[in-house]
Amino acid sequence: MRLDKYLKVTRLIKRRTIANEACDAGKVLVNDKIARASYDVKVGDIITINMGQKPVKVEVLNVTECVKKEEAAENYRVIS
């Protein structure tokens, strides 16, 4: 699954266009490297989002195409 879509499906970022713009601006890192929106997310990847006051760092636990709002947080684990 594309990085921008993963961020939207898991609700780490509210809209896919905002996720796409954040990737283009270099605010999203995967495994400590700047990632493009087209990056293919895999289980075990560490995603860092540098938006707002403090960065959010999560580990990908599951990659699913559609998720209910209540189950979205089960796809990742917050590291810091």
ChimeraX attribute file (.defattr): number of C-alpha atoms within 10 A of each C-alpha:
attribute: neighborCount
match mode: 1-to-1
recipient: residues
	/A:1	13
	/A:2	13
	/A:3	23
	/A:4	26
	/A:5	21
	/A:6	23
	/A:7	21
	/A:8	18
	/A:9	23
	/A:10	23
	/A:11	15
	/A:12	16
	/A:13	19
	/A:14	12
	/A:15	14
	/A:16	18
	/A:17	14
	/A:18	14
	/A:19	23
	/A:20	20
	/A:21	15
	/A:22	20
	/A:23	21
	/A:24	14
	/A:25	12
	/A:26	15
	/A:27	17
	/A:28	27
	/A:29	17
	/A:30	19
	/A:31	12
	/A:32	11
	/A:33	12
	/A:34	16
	/A:35	22
	/A:36	21
	/A:37	23
	/A:38	13
	/A:39	13
	/A:40	13
	/A:41	21
	/A:42	15
	/A:43	12
	/A:44	13
	/A:45	15
	/A:46	21
	/A:47	25
	/A:48	23
	/A:49	21
	/A:50	15
	/A:51	12
	/A:52	7
	/A:53	6
	/A:54	9
	/A:55	13
	/A:56	16
	/A:57	18
	/A:58	20
	/A:59	20
	/A:60	18
	/A:61	15
	/A:62	16
	/A:63	16
	/A:64	11
	/A:65	9
	/A:66	11
	/A:67	15
	/A:68	9
	/A:69	10
	/A:70	7
	/A:71	10
	/A:72	17
	/A:73	17
	/A:74	12
	/A:75	18
	/A:76	21
	/A:77	14
	/A:78	13
	/A:79	11
	/A:80	10
